[in-house]
Amino acid sequence: MNPSVTDARVEAGTTAPVPPRLNAGEIHVWKASLDATSSTDDLGSLSPDEVERAARYRFARDRGRFVAGRTLLRTIVAGYLGRRPADLVFEYDKHGKPRLIQRADETPLHFNVTHSDSIALYAVAKDGEVGIDMVRVREIPEWKSIAGGCFTAHECARLRRLSVERRQKEFFHAWTCQEAFLKASGQGLSGEKIGRDSVRDSGYSLHALDPAPGYMAALVSRHPVGRVVFMTWSVAPTSTPSATVEIQDVLL
Ligand SMILES: CC(C)(COP(=O)(O)OP(=O)(O)OC[C@H]1O[C@@H](n2cnc3c(N)ncnc32)[C@H](O)[C@@H]1OP(=O)(O)O)[C@@H](O)C(=O)NCCC(=O)NCCS
């Protein structure tokens, strides 16, 4: 598919911009910078519990990123449903996974979010639950004990055989896959070690993403995925809130 650009205006209180069509078998992944949105101080579309959560952040930068992250989540999800961001209502399962409460006449929409530093990724699908996880790649001196506690014996043995550079990448690949699986499946931390093979064997599909230099991400879906569309949400530098939605890359 050729890259294409859609311009979309986001005006406070209006219906969210219409995203590209989300077909069955597809997952849309949106990347956004939480420090670059113009909505950082605008609590307008947030629910009372989100406003309360925002107030609990000690540092202004973290509070701003949370507000921007939730505002964007609402704007992106609302776009698929033709609704206003402020009208969306989320509920949370016992492990804290947010889900959308939908009207009976709406096509079910599933989403999941991950953020690292100022980058956020939003996965949206029609077919079923999705989980997404992103990390900044860095040296972890205690990687052996973390791997021993979280990964299967097979994954650990594999990591020990690799060069330092490859090991670092494999470590974070295994980590993000496990987290994305837990986020997709709705399982909490049960102590069970989940390998990449067992994720695939249990019928979930698993995709590695390359979201930004120095970061790695994994996307897990309960349903087969034919295509992952990766898009960037960027805010135009004007005083009126607006966004340019650019389809950057298509994987698979
Ligand atoms: C809750 C958890 C899934 C969050 O993951 P994280 O890497 O800290 O944070 P991420 O940025 O990737 O994801 C956070 C977002 O995921 C969503 N989320 C929160 N709880 C979730 C859950 N149980 N399942 C799925 N999604 C969840 C929220 O949208 C949240 O965003 P918000 O903070 O703006 O509300 C994670 O901390 C956790 O408990 N993992 C359990 C497994 C574990 O610890 N594994 C380590 C390897 S052994």
The ligand as an SDF file (V2000), in Angstrom:
LIG
                    3D

 48 50  0  0  0  0  0  0  0  0999 V2000
   -0.5050   -3.1130   34.0720 C   0  0  0  0  0  0  0  0  0  0  0  0
    0.6090   -3.3390   33.0830 C   0  0  0  0  0  0  0  0  0  0  0  0
    0.0580   -4.2720   32.0030 C   0  0  0  0  0  0  0  0  0  0  0  0
    1.0390   -1.9910   32.4800 C   0  0  0  0  0  0  0  0  0  0  0  0
    2.1280   -2.1640   31.6520 O   0  0  0  0  0  0  0  0  0  0  0  0
    3.3310   -1.1210   31.6390 P   0  0  0  0  0  0  0  0  0  0  0  0
    4.3770   -1.7030   30.7640 O   0  0  0  0  0  0  0  0  0  0  0  0
    3.6850   -0.7240   33.0220 O   0  0  0  0  0  0  0  0  0  0  0  0
    2.7040    0.1740   30.9840 O   0  0  0  0  0  0  0  0  0  0  0  0
    2.2620    0.4290   29.4920 P   0  0  0  0  0  0  0  0  0  0  0  0
    2.6030    1.8230   29.2040 O   0  0  0  0  0  0  0  0  0  0  0  0
    2.7470   -0.6100   28.5480 O   0  0  0  0  0  0  0  0  0  0  0  0
    0.6660    0.2690   29.5500 O   0  0  0  0  0  0  0  0  0  0  0  0
   -0.1140    1.1180   30.3340 C   0  0  0  0  0  0  0  0  0  0  0  0
   -1.4830    1.1900   29.7280 C   0  0  0  0  0  0  0  0  0  0  0  0
   -2.0170   -0.1330   29.5600 O   0  0  0  0  0  0  0  0  0  0  0  0
   -3.4020   -0.1330   29.8960 C   0  0  0  0  0  0  0  0  0  0  0  0
   -3.5510   -1.0990   30.9800 N   0  0  0  0  0  0  0  0  0  0  0  0
   -3.4810   -0.9140   32.3240 C   0  0  0  0  0  0  0  0  0  0  0  0
   -3.6420   -2.1130   32.9490 N   0  0  0  0  0  0  0  0  0  0  0  0
   -3.7900   -3.0330   31.9900 C   0  0  0  0  0  0  0  0  0  0  0  0
   -4.0040   -4.4470   32.0120 C   0  0  0  0  0  0  0  0  0  0  0  0
   -4.0850   -5.1290   33.1320 N   0  0  0  0  0  0  0  0  0  0  0  0
   -4.0970   -5.0950   30.8300 N   0  0  0  0  0  0  0  0  0  0  0  0
   -4.0340   -4.4240   29.6750 C   0  0  0  0  0  0  0  0  0  0  0  0
   -3.8390   -3.0900   29.5780 N   0  0  0  0  0  0  0  0  0  0  0  0
   -3.7240   -2.4130   30.7260 C   0  0  0  0  0  0  0  0  0  0  0  0
   -3.7860    1.2890   30.2860 C   0  0  0  0  0  0  0  0  0  0  0  0
   -4.3420    1.9020   29.1520 O   0  0  0  0  0  0  0  0  0  0  0  0
   -2.4750    1.9160   30.6220 C   0  0  0  0  0  0  0  0  0  0  0  0
   -2.4550    3.2730   30.2800 O   0  0  0  0  0  0  0  0  0  0  0  0
   -2.7960    4.3930   31.3710 P   0  0  0  0  0  0  0  0  0  0  0  0
   -1.7490    4.2260   32.4200 O   0  0  0  0  0  0  0  0  0  0  0  0
   -2.6580    5.6700   30.6240 O   0  0  0  0  0  0  0  0  0  0  0  0
   -4.1530    4.1000   31.8770 O   0  0  0  0  0  0  0  0  0  0  0  0
    1.8450   -3.9650   33.7520 C   0  0  0  0  0  0  0  0  0  0  0  0
    2.3910   -3.0880   34.6600 O   0  0  0  0  0  0  0  0  0  0  0  0
    1.6080   -5.2570   34.4480 C   0  0  0  0  0  0  0  0  0  0  0  0
    1.0080   -5.3870   35.5130 O   0  0  0  0  0  0  0  0  0  0  0  0
    2.1060   -6.2950   33.8800 N   0  0  0  0  0  0  0  0  0  0  0  0
    1.9680   -7.5730   34.4940 C   0  0  0  0  0  0  0  0  0  0  0  0
    3.0190   -8.4920   34.0040 C   0  0  0  0  0  0  0  0  0  0  0  0
    4.4040   -8.1870   34.4720 C   0  0  0  0  0  0  0  0  0  0  0  0
    4.7060   -7.4990   35.4200 O   0  0  0  0  0  0  0  0  0  0  0  0
    5.3010   -8.7360   33.7050 N   0  0  0  0  0  0  0  0  0  0  0  0
    6.7020   -8.5270   33.8880 C   0  0  0  0  0  0  0  0  0  0  0  0
    7.4500   -9.6200   33.2050 C   0  0  0  0  0  0  0  0  0  0  0  0
    7.5730  -11.0260   34.2800 S   0  0  0  0  0  0  0  0  0  0  0  0
  1  2  1  0
  2  3  1  0
  2  4  1  0
  2 36  1  0
  4  5  1  0
  5  6  1  0
  6  7  2  0
  6  8  1  0
  6  9  1  0
  9 10  1  0
 10 11  2  0
 10 12  1  0
 10 13  1  0
 13 14  1  0
 14 15  1  0
 15 16  1  0
 15 30  1  0
 16 17  1  0
 17 18  1  0
 17 28  1  0
 18 19  1  0
 18 27  1  0
 19 20  2  0
 20 21  1  0
 21 22  1  0
 21 27  2  0
 22 23  1  0
 22 24  2  0
 24 25  1  0
 25 26  2  0
 26 27  1  0
 28 29  1  0
 28 30  1  0
 30 31  1  0
 31 32  1  0
 32 33  2  0
 32 34  1  0
 32 35  1  0
 36 37  1  0
 36 38  1  0
 38 39  2  0
 38 40  1  0
 40 41  1  0
 41 42  1  0
 42 43  1  0
 43 44  2  0
 43 45  1  0
 45 46  1  0
 46 47  1  0
 47 48  1  0
M  END
$$$$
